Amino acid sequence: MIGKISGTIEVISSDSILVDVGGVGYIINISANTRTSLPAIGENVSLYTDMLVREDSIQLVGFISSLEKEWFGLLTSVQGVGAKAALAILGAVPLKQLSRSISLGNTDYITSAQGVGPKIAKRILLELGQKALNLNGDIEQNTSSKNLNSKETIDKESGQNASPSDFEKDIANNQEPEAISALVNLGYDKLISTRVVAKILDESGELQISEIIRLSLQRMAGE
């Protein structure tokens, strides 16, 4: 198993790169997110990698961050999601947004990836709900970390190619995870708490944590 490759970039194409490692050239498939975070041709690069072995081929897939690699593994664990579809999703949806979309049961961002239809998107939501919450926690805890190639922040690791949106901004607000944590401490399910808090913020905008918790408790009591 090849878990990481470091070398000099010789070619960058739309969905792959050629990296020279001691005179041996490796063709590595990448997402659009990883491509936008790469150094220039002729410069050194380090990528986390996953090696896919099939009957008729061996394929290397590269990732700018360990979180992107972990997401790739999760996505391809879903029946019907191959490497091509997983890379399309990772290239179209920032990791924070992907995690929150799955937690909320929202397929819109997932189906924005080329070749990913509603049926596959719903299957991803069904199978990865709780796992998305756990990975989102990893993203929140590492927002100040660097990627392998010393880019500015994990925001690039999470999909700098996508334009900011209110959906993405909400998750960066510390009030959301704090409110969710408070509800979980009160005994409520984390997935349900995440959905309720997110919907309240989407509807009402920025609120004090005490108000978010109060509205969340009212909504869950009424359901």
Number of C-alpha atoms within 10 A of each C-alpha: 8 11 12 13 18 15 20 21 22 16 15 17 10 10 16 19 22 19 27 20 14 9 9 10 16 17 17 21 23 27 25 20 27 26 21 15 19 19 15 13 15 13 12 17 19 22 25 19 22 21 15 13 11 8 5 5 7 9 14 18 23 28 28 27 21 16 20 24 20 13 21 24 14 17 22 17 15 18 11 14 19 13 18 16 19 24 29 22 28 26 26 22 25 24 28 23 23 24 25 22 22 25 24 18 15 15 20 12 16 26 20 16 19 14 12 18 14 13 11 19 23 16 15 23 21 14 16 18 18 16 15 23 18 12 17 21 14 12 20 15 10 12 14 12 15 16 20 16 15 10 16 13 15 21 19 21 29 25 26 20 19 15 9 12 9 9 15 18 11 18 19 13 11 11 19 21 19 14 23 26 16 16 21 16 11 10 10 15 12 18 16 16 23 22 18 21 23 25 14 18 17 13 9 10 11 15 13 10 17 12 12 23 22 13 15 23 17 11 13 12 8 7 5
